[in-house]
Amino acid sequence: MDLNERRQLPLFSIGTVQKLTGLTARQIRYYEQHELISPARSEGKQRLFSFADVERLMLIRQWIDEGNNIAGVKRNFANLTKRAEQRGRIAKPELTDEEVYKWLQKEIAEPPSPNSQSMFQGDLSRFYRKK
């Protein structure tokens, strides 16, 4: 189980979340009603919150304390989502094996200048260190 999956595990009751966030149960239910959070439910229909839910509630509280209303909070979350999507689209293209091989040849053939840092510094230095 990776860290992201663990952050999504529903562990906390609403009472624990109240203590962690400083919010009232009514505020937490209100944010759920406005679909700002969506906690899991136990078989007995009790709300169970994850670490991610708690972090999101703390962010909501911060924005509300800064003077935002519910529409402003929703807008802030939309902007966060938009920026995350843009970061995902601007991923650097991976180098082909041939490009990496040429780069390695160049790095090994040319001694590094004192002011430059090799991308492979520390990784390959043991192979071309002058004795």
GROMACS elastic network, one bead per residue, 0.5 to 0.9 nm:
[ bonds ]
;  ai    aj funct       b0    kb
    1     4     6  0.82607   500
    1     5     6  0.61981   500
    1     6     6  0.68145   500
    2     5     6  0.54659   500
    2     6     6  0.64378   500
    2     7     6  0.88945   500
    3     6     6  0.50551   500
    3     7     6  0.62369   500
    3     8     6  0.88360   500
    4     7     6  0.50751   500
    4     8     6  0.65335   500
    4    52     6  0.88872   500
    5     8     6  0.52107   500
    5     9     6  0.66480   500
    6     9     6  0.53135   500
    6    10     6  0.89522   500
    6    50     6  0.84734   500
    6    51     6  0.82039   500
    7    10     6  0.84209   500
    7    50     6  0.62063   500
    7    51     6  0.50702   500
    7    52     6  0.55189   500
    7    53     6  0.86592   500
    8    11     6  0.88844   500
    8    49     6  0.84155   500
    8    50     6  0.52375   500
    8    51     6  0.64763   500
    8    52     6  0.59463   500
    8    53     6  0.78700   500
    9    40     6  0.89050   500
    9    48     6  0.88540   500
    9    49     6  0.77638   500
    9    50     6  0.51991   500
    9    51     6  0.73861   500
    9    52     6  0.85614   500
   10    13     6  0.87071   500
   10    39     6  0.74159   500
   10    40     6  0.61901   500
   10    41     6  0.83326   500
   10    47     6  0.86424   500
   10    48     6  0.50466   500
   10    51     6  0.77593   500
   10    53     6  0.87115   500
   11    48     6  0.57765   500
   11    49     6  0.57291   500
   11    50     6  0.55714   500
   11    51     6  0.79216   500
   12    15     6  0.79542   500
   12    16     6  0.59266   500
   12    17     6  0.64011   500
   12    47     6  0.81981   500
   12    48     6  0.52756   500
   12    50     6  0.63601   500
   12    51     6  0.81951   500
   12    54     6  0.88401   500
   13    16     6  0.53879   500
   13    17     6  0.63662   500
   13    18     6  0.87334   500
   13    46     6  0.76157   500
   13    47     6  0.62583   500
   13    48     6  0.51514   500
   13    49     6  0.63648   500
   14    18     6  0.60963   500
   14    19     6  0.87662   500
   14    25     6  0.67091   500
   14    28     6  0.80794   500
   14    46     6  0.84527   500
   14    47     6  0.65003   500
   14    48     6  0.69702   500
   14    49     6  0.72828   500
   15    18     6  0.50970   500
   15    19     6  0.65489   500
   15    20     6  0.88253   500
   15    24     6  0.88513   500
   15    25     6  0.74938   500
   16    19     6  0.52149   500
   16    20     6  0.62793   500
   16    21     6  0.87040   500
   17    21     6  0.59517   500
   17    22     6  0.79596   500
   17    23     6  0.78906   500
   17    25     6  0.86214   500
   17    28     6  0.87319   500
   17    49     6  0.73931   500
   17    54     6  0.66132   500
   17    57     6  0.88793   500
   18    21     6  0.54085   500
   18    22     6  0.53701   500
   18    23     6  0.51705   500
   18    24     6  0.58204   500
   18    25     6  0.65188   500
   18    28     6  0.80870   500
   19    22     6  0.55148   500
   19    23     6  0.75455   500
   19    24     6  0.87927   500
   20    23     6  0.82139   500
   20    54     6  0.75828   500
   20    58     6  0.85801   500
   21    24     6  0.86590   500
   21    54     6  0.70349   500
   21    55     6  0.85162   500
   21    57     6  0.69287   500
   21    58     6  0.57234   500
   21    61     6  0.79108   500
   22    58     6  0.85015   500
   22    61     6  0.86069   500
   23    26     6  0.81488   500
   23    27     6  0.61643   500
   23    28     6  0.66862   500
   23    57     6  0.84006   500
   23    58     6  0.86717   500
   23    61     6  0.76918   500
   24    27     6  0.51756   500
   24    28     6  0.63684   500
   24    29     6  0.87191   500
   25    28     6  0.51085   500
   25    29     6  0.61888   500
   25    30     6  0.85098   500
   26    29     6  0.51545   500
   26    30     6  0.60360   500
   26    31     6  0.86917   500
   27    31     6  0.62377   500
   27    32     6  0.86038   500
   28    31     6  0.52309   500
   28    32     6  0.63113   500
   28    33     6  0.86578   500
   28    37     6  0.85035   500
   28    57     6  0.77552   500
   29    33     6  0.60695   500
   29    34     6  0.86879   500
   30    34     6  0.63621   500
   30    35     6  0.87005   500
   30    36     6  0.89140   500
   31    34     6  0.50984   500
   31    35     6  0.63074   500
   31    36     6  0.53414   500
   31    37     6  0.63094   500
   31    38     6  0.88029   500
   31    57     6  0.83043   500
   31    60     6  0.86094   500
   31    70     6  0.84726   500
   32    36     6  0.56850   500
   32    38     6  0.58450   500
   32    39     6  0.77840   500
   33    36     6  0.76652   500
   33    37     6  0.82920   500
   33    38     6  0.87409   500
   34    37     6  0.79221   500
   34    70     6  0.80995   500
   35    38     6  0.64305   500
   36    56     6  0.82923   500
   36    57     6  0.84117   500
   36    60     6  0.83510   500
   36    70     6  0.89226   500
   36    73     6  0.84111   500
   36    74     6  0.72376   500
   36    77     6  0.86344   500
   37    53     6  0.65300   500
   37    56     6  0.73789   500
   37    57     6  0.75633   500
   38    49     6  0.84168   500
   38    53     6  0.77270   500
   39    47     6  0.59478   500
   39    48     6  0.56920   500
   39    49     6  0.51349   500
   39    50     6  0.73759   500
   39    53     6  0.69355   500
   40    45     6  0.87690   500
   40    46     6  0.82763   500
   40    47     6  0.58682   500
   40    48     6  0.51429   500
   40    49     6  0.64476   500
   40    50     6  0.82396   500
   41    44     6  0.75852   500
   41    45     6  0.50838   500
   41    46     6  0.53324   500
   41    48     6  0.56316   500
   41    49     6  0.85995   500
   42    46     6  0.51783   500
   42    47     6  0.65723   500
   42    48     6  0.67666   500
   43    46     6  0.73712   500
   45    48     6  0.89946   500
   49    52     6  0.79552   500
   49    53     6  0.57018   500
   49    54     6  0.68287   500
   50    53     6  0.50509   500
   50    54     6  0.63671   500
   50    55     6  0.86903   500
   51    54     6  0.50807   500
   51    55     6  0.62006   500
   51    56     6  0.85745   500
   52    55     6  0.50910   500
   52    56     6  0.61062   500
   52    57     6  0.85962   500
   53    56     6  0.50302   500
   53    57     6  0.61316   500
   53    58     6  0.86196   500
   54    57     6  0.50628   500
   54    58     6  0.61991   500
   54    59     6  0.86324   500
   55    58     6  0.50935   500
   55    59     6  0.62410   500
   55    60     6  0.86492   500
   56    59     6  0.50439   500
   56    60     6  0.61814   500
   56    61     6  0.86244   500
   57    61     6  0.61212   500
   57    62     6  0.85818   500
   58    61     6  0.50264   500
   58    62     6  0.61920   500
   58    63     6  0.87148   500
   59    62     6  0.50291   500
   59    63     6  0.62685   500
   59    64     6  0.86016   500
   60    63     6  0.51978   500
   60    64     6  0.61279   500
   60    65     6  0.85288   500
   60    70     6  0.88889   500
   60    73     6  0.65825   500
   61    64     6  0.50702   500
   61    65     6  0.60237   500
   61    66     6  0.85436   500
   62    65     6  0.50753   500
   62    66     6  0.62276   500
   62    67     6  0.89114   500
   63    67     6  0.66053   500
   63    68     6  0.56206   500
   63    69     6  0.81403   500
   63    72     6  0.81910   500
   63    73     6  0.64961   500
   63    76     6  0.85546   500
   64    67     6  0.52126   500
   64    69     6  0.61894   500
   64    70     6  0.78534   500
   64    72     6  0.86257   500
   64    73     6  0.74235   500
   65    68     6  0.72371   500
   67    72     6  0.88778   500
   68    71     6  0.76608   500
   68    72     6  0.51461   500
   68    73     6  0.62597   500
   69    72     6  0.51363   500
   69    73     6  0.62734   500
   69    74     6  0.87250   500
   70    73     6  0.50133   500
   70    74     6  0.61769   500
   70    75     6  0.85291   500
   71    74     6  0.51044   500
   71    75     6  0.61209   500
   71    76     6  0.86080   500
   72    76     6  0.61134   500
   72    77     6  0.86671   500
   73    76     6  0.50167   500
   73    77     6  0.62962   500
   73    78     6  0.86140   500
   74    77     6  0.51611   500
   74    78     6  0.61812   500
   74    79     6  0.86651   500
   75    79     6  0.61929   500
   75    80     6  0.86587   500
   76    79     6  0.50834   500
   76    80     6  0.62492   500
   76    81     6  0.86857   500
   77    81     6  0.61858   500
   77    82     6  0.85381   500
   78    81     6  0.51250   500
   78    82     6  0.60992   500
   78    83     6  0.86504   500
   79    83     6  0.61335   500
   79    84     6  0.85533   500
   80    83     6  0.52180   500
   80    84     6  0.61836   500
   80    85     6  0.86689   500
   81    84     6  0.51073   500
   81    85     6  0.62115   500
   81    86     6  0.86610   500
   82    85     6  0.51723   500
   82    86     6  0.62590   500
   82    87     6  0.87341   500
   83    86     6  0.50497   500
   83    87     6  0.62025   500
   83    88     6  0.86401   500
   84    87     6  0.51363   500
   84    88     6  0.63090   500
   84    89     6  0.88213   500
   85    88     6  0.50600   500
   85    89     6  0.63551   500
   85    90     6  0.88307   500
   86    89     6  0.51052   500
   86    90     6  0.63013   500
   87    90     6  0.52760   500
   87    91     6  0.68318   500
   88    91     6  0.57525   500
   89    92     6  0.88721   500
   90    93     6  0.88409   500
   91    94     6  0.88389   500
   95    98     6  0.80083   500
   95    99     6  0.59421   500
   95   100     6  0.63411   500
   96    99     6  0.52125   500
   96   100     6  0.63441   500
   96   101     6  0.86196   500
   97   100     6  0.51560   500
   97   101     6  0.60949   500
   97   102     6  0.86822   500
   98   101     6  0.50637   500
   98   102     6  0.62556   500
   98   103     6  0.86093   500
   99   102     6  0.51851   500
   99   103     6  0.61367   500
   99   104     6  0.85808   500
  100   103     6  0.50304   500
  100   104     6  0.60807   500
  100   105     6  0.86045   500
  101   104     6  0.51035   500
  101   105     6  0.62239   500
  101   106     6  0.86879   500
  102   105     6  0.50818   500
  102   106     6  0.62544   500
  102   107     6  0.86422   500
  103   106     6  0.51339   500
  103   107     6  0.61592   500
  103   108     6  0.86571   500
  104   107     6  0.50093   500
  104   108     6  0.61134   500
  104   109     6  0.84288   500
  104   120     6  0.84324   500
  105   108     6  0.52591   500
  105   109     6  0.59386   500
  105   110     6  0.85078   500
  106   109     6  0.51404   500
  106   110     6  0.60138   500
  107   110     6  0.55950   500
  107   111     6  0.72583   500
  107   112     6  0.75198   500
  107   118     6  0.74058   500
  107   119     6  0.88901   500
  107   120     6  0.82481   500
  108   111     6  0.69592   500
  108   112     6  0.86958   500
  108   124     6  0.85701   500
  108   125     6  0.88431   500
  108   127     6  0.85971   500
  108   128     6  0.65213   500
  109   128     6  0.89560   500
  110   113     6  0.87527   500
  111   128     6  0.89793   500
  112   115     6  0.82646   500
  112   116     6  0.66289   500
  112   117     6  0.73521   500
  112   118     6  0.71508   500
  113   116     6  0.54612   500
  113   117     6  0.79200   500
  114   117     6  0.79790   500
  117   120     6  0.82832   500
  117   121     6  0.66207   500
  118   122     6  0.85761   500
  119   122     6  0.88570   500
  119   123     6  0.87756   500
  120   123     6  0.52617   500
  120   124     6  0.58944   500
  120   125     6  0.76603   500
  121   124     6  0.62670   500
  121   125     6  0.60234   500
  122   125     6  0.52541   500
  122   126     6  0.74208   500
  123   126     6  0.73411   500
  123   127     6  0.88026   500
  124   127     6  0.55255   500
  124   128     6  0.71048   500
  124   129     6  0.88129   500
  125   128     6  0.55526   500
  125   129     6  0.57592   500
  126   129     6  0.55600   500
  127   130     6  0.89768   500
